[in-house]
Amino acid sequence: MADEAQIRSSLQIEVGKLEYQSKPTAFKADVSVAGGPTPGTILCTTDGTDVSLSELTIPGLCRIQNLDNANFVEVGIWDGVSYYPMMELLTGETFVFRLARDLGEEFGTGTGTTGAAINTLRIKADTASCEVLVEAFEK
């Protein structure tokens, strides 16, 4: 059995005169360690809920799905002081992406990291708490 993941993703848009379809629609990614999926279904609040990736040594592929049928959620980074939103998931939406291997590191004003693990993946619900499925895997 190969140490890989098969990822399928495509985008097709038809609006007015715009007709777009992305290519390619699939690729293979190396997976070196069998870790995950973690943490599973979590309850995300409007203040934001940190996603624990403590079961992983080096985070890799991740799938997030908004299980709520009424509210959207934002996914971003929390540095202990500020929240930086980077994506939204509307009701029922799911996306696959690769987590940065330096996700937990604190970045200083110079080059590289300072070594403190404070930055976390955080999910914030829009107007009411939402269940969100997070399936993160080892790199």
C-alpha positions as CSV (number, residue, x, y, z in Angstrom):
1,M,0.0,0.0,0.0
2,A,1.4,3.4,-1.0
3,D,2.0,6.2,1.6
4,E,-0.1,8.7,-0.2
5,A,-3.4,10.6,-0.2
6,Q,-5.6,11.2,-3.2
7,I,-7.0,14.7,-3.2
8,R,-9.8,15.7,-5.6
9,S,-10.8,19.3,-6.0
10,S,-12.4,21.3,-8.7
11,L,-14.0,24.7,-9.3
12,Q,-16.6,25.3,-11.9
13,I,-18.3,28.7,-12.2
14,E,-21.0,29.7,-14.7
15,V,-22.3,33.2,-14.2
16,G,-23.3,35.5,-17.1
17,K,-20.6,35.2,-19.8
18,L,-18.0,33.7,-17.3
19,E,-17.5,30.0,-17.8
20,Y,-14.6,28.6,-15.8
21,Q,-13.4,25.1,-14.9
22,S,-10.2,24.4,-13.0
23,K,-7.8,21.7,-14.0
24,P,-6.3,19.4,-12.9
25,T,-9.0,18.1,-10.6
26,A,-6.9,15.6,-8.6
27,F,-3.4,15.0,-7.3
28,K,-1.5,12.6,-5.0
29,A,0.2,13.8,-1.8
30,D,2.8,12.0,0.2
31,V,1.8,10.9,3.7
32,S,4.7,9.7,5.7
33,V,3.1,8.8,9.1
34,A,-0.3,7.3,9.9
35,G,-1.7,9.9,12.3
36,G,-5.2,11.3,12.5
37,P,-7.9,12.1,11.8
38,T,-8.0,14.4,14.7
39,P,-9.7,16.1,16.6
40,G,-13.1,15.2,15.1
41,T,-16.3,17.2,15.7
42,I,-15.9,20.3,17.9
43,L,-18.3,22.9,19.1
44,C,-17.2,26.3,17.9
45,T,-18.4,29.5,19.7
46,T,-18.9,33.0,18.5
47,D,-15.8,34.0,20.5
48,G,-13.8,31.3,18.7
49,T,-12.6,27.8,19.6
50,D,-9.0,26.7,19.3
51,V,-8.5,23.5,17.4
52,S,-6.3,21.0,19.3
53,L,-3.7,19.4,17.0
54,S,-1.9,17.9,20.0
55,E,-2.1,14.4,18.7
56,L,0.0,15.3,15.7
57,T,3.8,15.8,15.6
58,I,3.8,17.7,12.3
59,P,0.4,18.7,10.9
60,G,-0.4,17.9,7.3
61,L,-3.6,17.5,5.3
62,C,-6.7,18.8,6.9
63,R,-10.4,18.7,6.0
64,I,-12.9,21.1,7.7
65,Q,-16.6,20.8,7.3
66,N,-19.3,23.2,8.7
67,L,-22.0,20.8,10.0
68,D,-24.4,23.7,10.9
69,N,-27.5,24.2,8.8
70,A,-28.0,27.9,9.6
71,N,-24.6,29.7,10.3
72,F,-21.3,30.2,8.6
73,V,-17.9,29.8,10.4
74,E,-14.6,31.6,9.9
75,V,-11.3,29.7,10.1
76,G,-8.2,31.6,11.1
77,I,-5.1,32.0,13.3
78,W,-5.2,33.1,16.9
79,D,-1.9,34.4,18.3
80,G,-3.0,34.9,21.9
81,V,-3.9,38.5,21.3
82,S,-5.4,38.9,17.8
83,Y,-7.5,36.7,15.5
84,Y,-6.6,36.6,11.8
85,P,-9.5,35.1,9.7
86,M,-8.4,33.4,6.5
87,M,-11.4,31.5,5.2
88,E,-15.2,31.0,5.6
89,L,-17.3,27.9,5.4
90,L,-20.9,28.4,4.7
91,T,-23.5,25.9,5.9
92,G,-22.5,22.3,4.9
93,E,-19.3,23.4,3.1
94,T,-16.1,21.4,3.3
95,F,-12.6,22.1,2.2
96,V,-9.3,20.2,2.1
97,F,-5.9,22.0,2.6
98,R,-2.5,21.4,4.0
99,L,-1.7,22.9,7.4
100,A,1.7,24.8,7.7
101,R,4.3,22.7,9.5
102,D,5.1,25.9,11.6
103,L,1.5,26.5,12.6
104,G,2.1,26.4,16.4
105,E,5.2,28.6,16.3
106,E,5.4,32.2,17.4
107,F,7.0,34.5,14.8
108,G,9.1,37.4,15.9
109,T,10.1,40.5,14.1
110,G,13.3,39.0,12.7
111,T,13.5,35.9,10.5
112,G,12.3,32.6,11.6
113,T,10.5,31.6,14.8
114,T,11.1,32.4,18.4
115,G,10.3,28.9,19.6
116,A,7.2,29.5,21.7
117,A,4.2,27.6,20.6
118,I,1.3,30.0,20.8
119,N,-0.3,30.4,17.4
120,T,-3.3,28.1,17.0
121,L,-5.9,27.2,14.4
122,R,-9.2,28.8,15.5
123,I,-12.7,28.5,14.3
124,K,-15.4,31.2,15.0
125,A,-19.1,30.8,14.6
126,D,-21.1,33.6,13.0
127,T,-24.2,34.2,15.2
128,A,-24.6,31.0,17.3
129,S,-22.3,28.1,18.3
130,C,-21.8,25.5,15.5
131,E,-20.6,22.0,15.2
132,V,-17.6,21.7,12.9
133,L,-15.8,18.6,11.7
134,V,-12.0,18.9,11.7
135,E,-10.0,16.0,10.4
136,A,-6.3,16.7,10.5
137,F,-3.6,14.2,9.6
138,E,0.1,13.8,10.3
139,K,2.5,15.0,7.5
